[in-house]
Amino acid sequence: MKKFLALCVLIFFTAGAYAQDSSAAKAANAYLIPKEIYVGDRASLVIPLPAAAHASENTIITLRTFDPSFPSDPNIDFHSIILERHVSGSKLTIEFTPFVSGAVKFPVIEIEKEHFPNLSVIVNSAIDSRYAPVLQRAAPVLVMPGTATMIYGALAAIVFIIFFTIWFVLKGRAVFRELYKKWKRRRLFISMKKTEKNLRRMILKGSEKRIVLDSISEEFKNFLSVLTDINCRAMTAREFEMIRSDYFIALEDSPAFLGKFFRNCDNMRFSGIKAESGDITALLDELKNFIENLENSRKNIPKEEKAA
């Protein structure tokens, strides 16, 4: 009986030693991917295992975080554990992320009723432990391309806005008022030219000649009223001969022309003589030439005379 008990104890210790040797052999053949890892790196520990005896045993078993037997450790974050059995060779792959440096020991890995104890890895640290930790100096300012252009451009824009504001307060309003007058006068000439062309089309289409003559007189007087700031709408031909305006400086015979023009126009309107299309067309030609000459002469007046 004593021999039998001694034999059982011997067998038990032999089996335990074999299991430890087997686990040590497995751990000894294990390798890391990548070979060197640092704190916070994601790595894989691969442990080669004996090949499957039969092709029917080819399997791939994966443990996930939600599995009851999934390991946990406060210093290691395990992602997955994969056990591959193949005829050509089996292996156990453990994906993990360590959060401490030095020799990090794994908890016992249990998968498919197989246990893998005594697994550990060496985790490096980016901090050199031989020296006391010291804060580095502040990093120099990162100079981006175009920063100087942006800064000096913004300063130049601010200075320009300040000077423009001062200029506008002192002289800007008068300059803009003059520009508005020029724009308004230009629009007035363009409008009168379009009116002359429309009246000429009415003649070609055979419109009532009295209506065309009334439009010529009315539109031309409105044009002169706006241009000279004088109410020309009720003026007679004789009154136009005595009109005086700065706009007629370069065309000294303008008053005489206006008196003659409106006298001819009134004769065609009120004399009772039927006006011909040629007479009205000649009247429109005179109107067109006068407007063009007046516009061109105004452009050629020296600035001193305009100011006067």
Secondary structure by P-SEA (a helix, b strand, c coil): caaaaaaaaaaaaaaaaaaaaaaaaaaaacccccccccccbbbbbbbbbbccccccccbbbbbccccccbbbbccccccbbbbbbcccccbbbbbbcccccccccccccccccccccbbbbbbbbccccccccccccccccccccaaaaaaaaaaaaaaaaaaaaaaaaccaaaaaaaaaaaaaaaaaaaaaaaaaaaaaaaaaacccaaaaaaaaaaaaaaaaaaacccccccccaaaaaaccccccccccaaaaaaaaaaaaaaaaccccccccaaaaaaaaaaaaaaaaaaaaaaaacccccccc
